[in-house]
Amino acid sequence: MSRAIAIAMATCGLAMAQPPQAEISNGLVRARLYLPDAEKGYYRATRFDWSGVIYSLEFKGHNFFGQWFDTYDPKKNDAITGPVEEFCSGDSSVGYEEAAPGEKFVRIGVGAVIRSDRSNYQQFRTYDIADPGTWTVRSGPEWIEFTHELADTNGYSYLYRKMVRLTADKAELTLEHSLKNTGRKPIRTSVYNHDFFMIDGLPTSPDVVVHFPFEPRAKSDLGDAGAIRGHDLVYLKELQGGQQRVYSELEGFGPTASDYDFHVENRRAGAGVRQTGDRPISKLVFWSPRTTVCPEAYIDLSVDPGHETRWRIAYEFYTLK
């Protein structure tokens, strides 16, 4: 075999190995996404919704998302880039408690997965997928829409849609969701966006500040690296690798959607992002290692058979003076 042919075959193999991807742009913002695929998708674990996985978003020379973790494995629970969403039913998942070992339960945005034993649901475990459902993807220059349909799974089934849209003439990205219950049993769940902000890939340090519209209160000790100062969560030193984290559930938000309004800024990068939602927060968790900053706002969803619910999250990107 000639060297030229060998190089050509190797290049072709690398191209074939790439997961399916898409790109959208409104002239101000360019976002690149991984597409859901049960065989070739970048993310094939069972923790997070497979749709809307943004691995790069560029605005005025800044990048707001990327690979925050060291080791990649498509079946690893958090080997994914933000913003991505996880559906939880308390400490469990839809239909898990009703399923016997070997039977199926539901991971919204993933499909029907198999309960392996009698232990409690494990959020960070990757379960075997029995039915990945049916994914449909439509797109235009400034938007991409994901539709996931899951057939009957022990009385649960749904039609889930997520539209990722760049607002015309504005540095804004919106996630517009709908969840229709097409099954026999009610769907009771909550959902949060993990975000995985990593502005320009800079480390989490005193250059970073997270601003809330209310005065947050940490339910657990933030350690020696983080602190609450009025409406802001600030960092007292640069986080190192390994297990160093700033983590706590936060209180202080009210019963209206106006408190779903966070700013994450990095002064060294000179850039920030504002995240807003149109539903009241039901729970708020804050988590950040060295590589990413994640305010995780949960909202509650309750969808009876034959009914549909909708919610929206917006991200506004900006530079600092």
C-alpha positions as CSV (number, residue, x, y, z in Angstrom):
1,M,0.0,0.0,0.0
2,S,1.4,3.4,-0.9
3,R,2.0,6.0,1.7
4,A,-0.4,8.4,0.0
5,I,-3.2,5.8,0.0
6,A,-2.5,5.0,3.7
7,I,-2.8,8.7,4.7
8,A,-6.0,9.1,2.7
9,M,-7.5,6.0,4.4
10,A,-6.5,7.3,7.8
11,T,-7.9,10.7,7.1
12,C,-11.2,9.1,5.9
13,G,-11.3,7.0,9.1
14,L,-10.9,10.0,11.3
15,A,-13.7,11.8,9.4
16,M,-16.0,8.8,9.8
17,A,-15.2,8.7,13.5
18,Q,-16.5,12.2,14.1
19,P,-19.9,12.3,15.9
20,P,-22.7,14.0,14.0
21,Q,-22.6,17.8,14.4
22,A,-24.4,21.0,13.3
23,E,-23.7,24.7,13.3
24,I,-26.0,27.7,13.5
25,S,-25.2,31.4,13.3
26,N,-27.0,34.8,13.3
27,G,-23.9,36.8,12.3
28,L,-23.1,37.8,15.9
29,V,-23.0,34.4,17.6
30,R,-21.9,31.1,16.2
31,A,-22.8,27.9,18.0
32,R,-21.7,24.4,17.2
33,L,-23.6,21.4,18.5
34,Y,-23.4,17.6,18.7
35,L,-26.5,15.8,17.5
36,P,-28.2,12.8,19.2
37,D,-27.3,9.4,17.8
38,A,-27.6,6.1,19.6
39,E,-24.7,4.6,17.6
40,K,-22.3,7.5,16.8
41,G,-23.4,10.3,19.1
42,Y,-20.8,12.2,21.1
43,Y,-22.8,11.5,24.3
44,R,-24.5,8.2,24.8
45,A,-24.8,7.9,28.6
46,T,-28.1,8.1,30.4
47,R,-27.8,11.1,32.8
48,F,-28.4,14.1,30.5
49,D,-30.8,14.8,27.7
50,W,-29.0,14.1,24.4
51,S,-30.3,17.2,22.5
52,G,-28.8,20.7,22.3
53,V,-25.3,19.7,23.4
54,I,-23.3,22.9,22.5
55,Y,-19.5,22.3,22.4
56,S,-18.6,25.8,21.2
57,L,-20.3,29.2,21.2
58,E,-18.4,32.2,19.9
59,F,-19.2,35.9,20.4
60,K,-16.8,38.8,19.8
61,G,-13.7,36.5,20.0
62,H,-14.9,34.8,23.2
63,N,-15.9,31.2,23.6
64,F,-18.4,30.3,26.4
65,F,-18.5,26.4,26.3
66,G,-16.1,23.6,25.7
67,Q,-14.6,20.4,27.1
68,W,-14.3,21.0,30.9
69,F,-13.4,17.4,31.8
70,D,-10.1,15.5,31.3
71,T,-11.2,12.0,30.2
72,Y,-13.7,11.5,27.4
73,D,-15.9,8.4,27.2
74,P,-19.3,8.6,25.4
75,K,-20.8,6.4,28.1
76,K,-19.5,8.5,31.0
77,N,-22.3,10.3,32.8
78,D,-20.8,13.8,32.6
79,A,-18.6,13.6,29.5
80,I,-20.7,16.3,27.9
81,T,-20.5,20.0,27.2
82,G,-23.1,22.6,28.1
83,P,-25.7,23.8,28.3
84,V,-27.3,20.4,28.9
85,E,-30.3,19.3,30.9
86,E,-31.1,16.5,33.3
87,F,-34.6,15.4,34.3
88,C,-35.0,14.1,37.9
89,S,-37.9,12.8,39.9
90,G,-36.7,13.6,43.4
91,D,-33.6,11.4,43.8
92,S,-34.9,9.0,41.1
93,S,-36.3,8.9,37.6
94,V,-39.7,8.6,36.0
95,G,-41.0,5.0,36.4
96,Y,-37.9,3.7,38.3
97,E,-39.7,2.8,41.5
98,E,-42.4,0.9,39.6
99,A,-39.9,-1.1,37.5
100,A,-38.6,-4.4,38.8
101,P,-35.0,-5.4,38.0
102,G,-34.8,-6.2,34.3
103,E,-37.8,-3.9,33.5
104,K,-37.7,-0.5,31.8
105,F,-38.0,3.0,33.2
106,V,-37.8,6.4,31.6
107,R,-34.9,8.9,31.1
108,I,-36.5,11.9,29.3
109,G,-34.3,12.9,26.3
110,V,-32.5,9.5,26.4
111,G,-35.2,6.8,26.1
112,A,-36.3,3.7,27.9
113,V,-33.5,2.2,30.1
114,I,-33.3,-1.0,32.1
115,R,-33.3,-1.2,35.9
116,S,-30.5,-3.5,36.7
117,D,-31.1,-4.4,40.3
118,R,-33.0,-3.5,43.5
119,S,-30.7,-0.7,44.6
120,N,-31.8,3.0,44.6
121,Y,-31.6,5.0,41.4
122,Q,-28.0,6.1,40.8
123,Q,-27.7,9.5,39.1
124,F,-24.1,9.0,37.9
125,R,-24.6,5.5,36.6
126,T,-25.0,4.7,32.9
127,Y,-27.8,2.2,32.5
128,D,-28.4,-0.1,29.6
129,I,-30.7,1.5,27.0
130,A,-33.5,-0.7,25.8
131,D,-35.2,1.8,23.5
132,P,-33.5,5.1,22.5
133,G,-36.7,6.3,21.1
134,T,-37.0,8.2,17.8
135,W,-35.0,11.4,17.2
136,T,-36.0,13.9,14.5
137,V,-33.8,17.0,13.8
138,R,-34.8,20.0,11.7
139,S,-32.7,23.1,11.2
140,G,-32.3,26.5,9.6
141,P,-29.4,29.0,9.5
142,E,-30.2,30.4,13.0
143,W,-32.0,27.5,14.7
144,I,-32.1,23.8,15.2
145,E,-35.0,21.7,16.6
146,F,-34.8,18.3,18.2
147,T,-37.9,16.1,18.6
148,H,-37.7,12.9,20.7
149,E,-40.6,10.5,20.8
150,L,-40.7,7.6,23.2
151,A,-43.2,4.8,22.8
152,D,-45.0,3.1,25.8
153,T,-42.7,2.2,28.6
154,N,-44.7,0.7,31.5
155,G,-47.5,3.3,30.8
156,Y,-45.2,6.2,30.2
157,S,-44.6,7.8,26.8
158,Y,-43.9,11.3,25.6
159,L,-43.2,13.8,22.8
160,Y,-40.3,16.1,23.8
161,R,-39.2,19.1,21.7
162,K,-36.3,21.4,22.2
163,M,-35.6,24.4,19.9
164,V,-32.1,26.0,20.1
165,R,-32.5,29.4,18.5
166,L,-30.2,32.4,18.0
167,T,-32.2,35.6,18.2
168,A,-31.9,37.8,15.1
169,D,-29.5,40.8,15.5
170,K,-28.9,40.0,19.2
171,A,-26.2,38.0,21.1
172,E,-28.8,35.7,22.6
173,L,-29.5,32.0,22.5
174,T,-32.8,30.6,23.6
175,L,-33.8,27.0,24.5
176,E,-37.6,26.6,23.9
177,H,-39.0,23.3,25.3
178,S,-42.2,21.4,25.2
179,L,-43.1,18.0,26.8
180,K,-46.3,16.3,25.8
181,N,-47.5,13.3,27.8
182,T,-48.7,10.7,25.3
183,G,-48.9,7.9,27.9
184,R,-51.4,6.5,30.4
185,K,-49.6,7.7,33.6
186,P,-48.8,11.3,34.8
187,I,-45.2,12.5,34.4
188,R,-43.9,14.2,37.6
189,T,-40.4,15.4,37.2
190,S,-38.1,18.4,37.6
191,V,-35.4,19.6,35.2
192,Y,-32.3,21.7,35.5
193,N,-29.7,23.0,33.1
194,H,-26.1,22.2,34.1
195,D,-24.7,24.9,31.8
196,F,-21.0,24.0,32.1
197,F,-19.9,27.6,31.5
198,M,-16.1,27.9,30.8
199,I,-15.5,31.4,29.5
200,D,-12.4,31.4,27.2
201,G,-11.2,28.2,29.0
202,L,-9.9,30.3,31.9
203,P,-9.6,28.7,35.4
204,T,-12.2,29.4,38.1
205,S,-10.5,32.2,40.2
206,P,-11.2,35.6,41.9
207,D,-11.7,36.9,38.3
208,V,-15.0,35.1,38.3
209,V,-18.2,36.4,39.9
210,V,-21.8,35.0,39.8
211,H,-24.5,37.6,40.4
212,F,-28.1,36.7,41.6
213,P,-31.1,39.0,41.8
214,F,-31.6,37.9,45.4
215,E,-29.2,37.4,48.3
216,P,-28.3,33.7,48.2
217,R,-27.6,31.7,51.3
218,A,-25.4,28.6,51.1
219,K,-26.9,25.5,52.9
220,S,-23.4,24.0,53.3
221,D,-19.9,25.4,53.8
222,L,-18.4,26.8,50.6
223,G,-14.9,26.1,52.0
224,D,-11.9,28.5,51.8
225,A,-12.3,29.2,48.1
226,G,-15.8,30.7,47.8
227,A,-18.0,33.2,49.7
228,I,-21.3,35.0,49.5
229,R,-21.0,38.8,49.3
230,G,-24.5,40.4,49.1
231,H,-26.0,39.2,45.8
232,D,-22.8,37.8,44.6
233,L,-21.0,34.5,44.9
234,V,-17.2,35.2,44.7
235,Y,-14.0,33.2,44.7
236,L,-11.3,33.9,47.2
237,K,-8.5,32.0,45.3
238,E,-7.9,30.1,42.1
239,L,-9.3,26.6,42.2
240,Q,-6.8,23.8,41.6
241,G,-7.4,20.5,39.9
242,G,-8.3,17.2,41.6
243,Q,-11.3,17.3,43.9
244,Q,-11.3,21.0,44.8
245,R,-14.8,22.4,44.3
246,V,-17.1,25.2,45.4
247,Y,-20.4,23.5,46.0
248,S,-23.6,24.1,47.9
249,E,-27.4,24.1,47.5
250,L,-28.5,27.8,47.6
251,E,-31.5,29.3,49.2
252,G,-33.0,32.8,49.1
253,F,-34.9,32.8,45.9
254,G,-38.6,33.6,45.8
255,P,-41.7,32.0,44.2
256,T,-41.7,33.9,40.9
257,A,-39.7,33.5,37.7
258,S,-38.0,36.9,38.3
259,D,-35.4,35.2,40.5
260,Y,-34.3,32.9,37.6
261,D,-31.8,35.5,36.5
262,F,-28.0,34.9,36.9
263,H,-24.9,36.6,35.5
264,V,-21.6,34.7,35.3
265,E,-18.7,37.0,34.5
266,N,-15.0,36.6,34.1
267,R,-13.2,39.9,34.4
268,R,-9.9,38.5,33.1
269,A,-11.7,37.4,29.9
270,G,-13.7,40.5,29.7
271,A,-16.9,38.6,29.0
272,G,-20.1,37.4,30.7
273,V,-23.4,35.6,30.2
274,R,-26.8,36.2,31.6
275,Q,-29.2,33.3,32.1
276,T,-32.9,33.7,32.6
277,G,-35.9,31.4,32.8
278,D,-39.6,31.8,32.6
279,R,-40.5,29.4,35.4
280,P,-40.0,29.8,39.2
281,I,-37.0,28.0,40.7
282,S,-37.8,25.0,42.8
283,K,-34.2,24.2,43.8
284,L,-30.9,25.8,43.2
285,V,-27.5,24.0,43.3
286,F,-24.1,25.7,42.7
287,W,-21.1,23.6,41.6
288,S,-17.8,24.6,40.2
289,P,-14.4,22.9,39.9
290,R,-11.4,24.6,38.3
291,T,-12.6,24.3,34.8
292,T,-16.3,25.3,34.8
293,V,-18.9,27.4,36.7
294,C,-22.4,25.9,37.0
295,P,-25.5,27.5,38.7
296,E,-28.1,24.8,38.4
297,A,-31.7,26.1,38.6
298,Y,-34.3,23.4,38.9
299,I,-38.0,23.8,37.8
300,D,-40.9,21.5,38.5
301,L,-42.9,19.9,35.7
302,S,-46.2,18.1,36.1
303,V,-47.8,16.7,32.9
304,D,-51.0,14.7,33.0
305,P,-51.8,12.2,30.2
306,G,-52.8,14.1,27.0
307,H,-51.4,17.4,28.3
308,E,-48.4,19.4,27.3
309,T,-46.1,21.9,29.2
310,R,-43.7,24.5,27.9
311,W,-40.7,26.3,29.3
312,R,-37.9,28.6,28.1
313,I,-34.3,29.5,29.0
314,A,-32.4,32.4,27.5
315,Y,-28.6,33.1,27.4
316,E,-27.4,36.6,26.7
317,F,-23.7,37.0,25.9
318,Y,-21.8,40.2,26.5
319,T,-18.4,41.8,26.9
320,L,-17.3,43.8,30.0
321,K,-16.1,47.4,29.8
